[in-house]
Every structure is written in structure tokens, then in C-alpha cells.
Amino acid sequence: MKFHKDGATNYPYLSDGMWFLTQHKRWGLLKEHPDYLAVAKSINKIDLYKKAATAAKVNLPKSDMRTSKLMDGVVWDGSNPKAYADGFKIKV
């Protein structure tokens, strides 16, 4: 388990925030699709993180988005969150 990995682990990636929103939509906690990127930008305070990371001399990732291979084998990259949220066989 990597808790810091030179800043890469705890960075507030927009793609991660968007993924959480897709799960809220999948399980009926959100009735409509939000503007996934806009909501993630308003919640994930990347500007604040970057300011603190710079002061602490922690490296910043090259992008605010990342790709993750999930346990079901699906690759999540945040490029189409609506299709991703609607694509599950099991959902509310």
C-alpha cells in the first residue's frame, strides 16, 4: 500500500472525483447526470493542493486526470462518465 508515492497517491485527481459521482448515479443517489467535470472541479480543490505541494516541494502529476484499471477489468479514464455510469448491468 502506498500512502504518498511522492505526491501521486494523494493527489485529488478530477477523474477520481468523477468516478465517485458515476457510482452515485449508478446507485440512485443522483437522479440525473450532473456535469461530472464541473462538480469534480468544485469539490477537488486542486489549486489548494498544488499550492501546498509546491510549498512542500512535492512533485505534481502532469495531468489532473488519470486512467485506472478497476477490479472488474474496466479501464476508467473519465472521458465519458455518462456512458460509464449507464453501462452497468447492475444498477438502481
N, C-alpha and C positions, 0 to 999 in steps of 0.2 A: 504494500500500500504506500502510495507516495502522497505526502501531505503538502509539499511545496513545489518540488521539482523545478527550482529556480524561477518560480512565479507562474509556471504554466498550469499547475494544478488548481490554484485558487482564483484564477482569472475569471471575471464574470462574463463569459462568452455570451454573446447575443443568441447564438444558436442553441445554447443550453436553456436559456430563458424561454425561447420559442418552443422548445421541445416540451417543457413543463406545461405550457399553455395548450399544446396539442393533446396532452393527456387529460387536462381539464375538459376540453371539448369532447374527447372520446368518451369520458365517463359521465357526461351530462352536467358537469359543473358550470359549463358555459353553453348557453343555448344556441348562440350564433358564433360564427367565426369572427374573432377580433382581427384587428390589424396586428398580426403577430409581431412584426418587426418593431412597430411603433410602441407597443406595450413593453416589449423586452427592453427597448432603449430607455423607456421612462422608469423602469424598475432597476435594471442593472446599471448602476452608477459607474460606468466605465471611466468617465472623466475624473471622478474622485479616486478610483483605483489607480489610474495612470499617474495622477499627481503624487499619491502616496508611494507608489512603486518607484517613481523617479527619485523621490527624496531618499528612499531606502536603497537605491541603486539595484533594484530588482529588474531583471530583463522583462520586456513586454513581448507578447506574441506579435507576429506580423499581421494577424487578422483578428477581427472581433468575432469571426465565425470559425467553427471547426467541424470536422467530419468525425463521426463516431460510429463504429460498428456495434450495434446493440446485441443483446443476448439472443434475440430471435433471428439474427443474421442480417437484418435490415440495416442499411447504411443511412444514417441521418446526417443531413448537411444543412438543413434549414432553407433549402432553395424553394420548396413548395409545401409549406406547412399545412395548408388546407387539404391538399390531396393526401398527405401523410395521415392527418387526423381522420379523414374519411375512409382511408384504406384498410382499416382494421376489420376483421371478420367479427370479432367480439367487441361490442361497444354498447353504450346505453342509447 
